[in-house]
Amino acid sequence: DPIKGNVVFASALHGWGFTIPTLARSLFKSKTVPLKPPLLRQYLFGDFKYNAESGKVLIWKQSGGSGEPMFAEFALAPLWEIYEGVSQAAVSVGMKSELFTDSTMGNGTRQQKKSEHVKIEASTSGMELVISALQIGSTSPSVISPQPNNDAPLPKTPQELQLILSRLGAGSESSIVSAVLRRYRPLSDAILDAVCETGPSPAEATLNY
């Protein structure tokens, strides 16, 4: 049951992952959805949508309803925008996108032949989608529970994102996706969170095992 935190949504290839409880804490911490995490997690995986104007959670209807379910809006859409933004940036500098196997990306942009000795930078066209998407649903501990000496704040400008990419040596399509998502939707932390949410306490484990 994803609501209980015993399901990790993840990509081992690019090193990202999250659980419903971590996503709920992130959305509450960022004030994207001002509902306490224990309540919010009940609505994040089901036929519910969030109305930002009224601040209410409503039933989402598949036929004739407007908007998207909360899981699609807050969990999947930001991930898709990061992939699409990096892919657009790759094509804009002359690379052939490796994230989209067909000749046309989701936005209708035609891919070009791959060029050597080029790299993607945070200011490259398309990367603005990445910066925007990072502001929603980041499950990094540095975002959910920031410390005074936080060394991993969310980048809000191309300059801030470029510092991260340069530090990690990321300039290709795949390396940027991995660098960004491993940092702000880390798989290792998602797995640890799932263990803490569902596993027995050390005292109970000692008695039972």
N, C-alpha and C positions, 0 to 999 in steps of 0.2 A: 504494500500500500504506500504509494509515494507520499501521501500526507503524513505518514508516520516517520518518514525519513529513511526508510529501508530500501529505497530505490535511488540509484545514482544515474543521472542522465549524463552521458560522457562521450568523448572522442579520445581514444587512446592515441590515435595518429597525431593529433595536435595538442594533446595534453590538457584538455579542459573537461570540467565536470561540475555538476551542482546537484543539490538536493532541494526538495521543496522547502524544508525548514530554513536552509541557508538563503534561499532566494527570498523568502518571506522577511528574514531579518534585514537583508539588503534593501528591499523596497521600503521597509519601515524606516531604516536608518537614513536613507537618502530622501525621505519624505515624498517619494513617488506615490506611495499608497499609505496614507496615515492611519493604518490599522495595526494594532498590536500583533506581533508575529504569531502567537498561538491561535489567534482568530483568523488572521490572514491566510495561514497555511491551509485552512479548511476550504478556501475558495480558489486556490491557485491551480488545482488540478481537477477541473470539472466544468460543467456548463454554466460558468459565471463570467460576467464582464464587469469592468469597473467604469463608473461614470465619474470622470474627474471634476465635472462642474458641480455635481451634487455631493460628491464624496461618498457615494453609495455603491454597494455591490448589488448587481441585478442579475436575474436569470437570463442567460444567453440562449436565444432560439436559433437553431440552424437554418430554418427556412424563414426568410423575411425579416430576420433580425439585423440590426446594424451593429457595427463594431466587431471585435474579435474576442474569443475567450481569453481570460487573463493569462493562461499558460502560453498561448500563442503570442499575445501582445508583449508580455514582460520576460518570458523565458526564451522563446524561439526567434521572435522578430529581431532582437538585438544581435543574436548570433548570426542570423542570415545577413544582416546589414554589414557586419564586420567582414564576413566572407565576400560579399558583393563589393564592398568598398575597396578591399585589397585587390580583388580581381580587376576592378575598373582601373585602379592605379597601375597595375601591371600592364594592362593593355595600353594605357595612355603613354607609358614610357617605351613601348615597343616590344614588350614581352608577350609571349603566348600564355594565356591563363592556364594554369594547371588545376585550378579549383573547379572549372567548368569544362567538362570533356567535349561538349558540342561546340560548334563554331560560333554560337551566339550566346551571350550572357543573359541573365534574367532581365536586364533592362533593355535588351535589344542591341547592345553594342557589339559590333563585329570585332573578332579578335584579329590581331596582326601577327605577322611572322615574328618569331623570337629574335631579339637583338642581344648581342653579347656586350659585356662590359657596361651594363646599365643597372641601376638599382632604384628601388622605390624609396622615396623620402616622405616624411610626414606632411610635407607641403604639396605632394603630388596630387593631382586631381583624383578624387575618389576617396582619399583618406579622411576627408571631412565627415564622411559617413561613419568611419571607424571611431573617431573621437566622439561623435554624437551618441553612437550606440553604447560606448563604454560607460556612459553616465547612468545607464539603466541596468540593474541586475548584477552588478559586479559582486561576486561572493568571496573576494579576497579578504582574509582576516584583517588586513591593513585598512580596508574600507569599512567592514562591518564593525570592527572593534579597534579603531585607530589608537595608536600610542602617541605620547608626546613627541617622540623622535621618529615619526612616520616617514619611512624612506620610499614608500610606494603609493603616493596619492594618485588619484585619478587624473590623467592628463586632460586639460581643458583647452589647450592651444596646440597648434602644430609644433611650436618650439619645445613644449614640455614633452610631447610624444617623441620628437626627434632625439631628445636626450636619452630616452629609454632605448630607442632603436639603435642608436650609436653605441651605447654602453653594452648592448647585447650582440652587436655586430649583425643586426638583422637588416637585410636590404632586398632579399628575394621574397616572392609571394608567400611561399610556404613558411619561411623563417619568421616573417612578420606575423602571420596568423598564429603561429605557435608561441612566439614571444609575447604577444599581447594577451592571448587567451590563457596561457599558462600562468601569467602574472595576475590577471584579474578574474579568471574563473578557474582556479587551480584544481586539477583532478585529485591531487594528493590530499588536499584539505577537505574536499568533498567526501572522499572515502573515510577519512578520519572522523568527520562529522557524523557520517552514517553509523560508524562503529559506536561512537559516543551516544548517539540517539537510541540505538536499538540493542546494543550489547549489555550484558550484565555488569554490575559494578564489580570492582576487584574483590570486594568482600563476598559477594554472592558467587562469583566465579570460583573462588577458593573452596567454598562449601560444596558446590555442585560438581566441581570437576577435580 
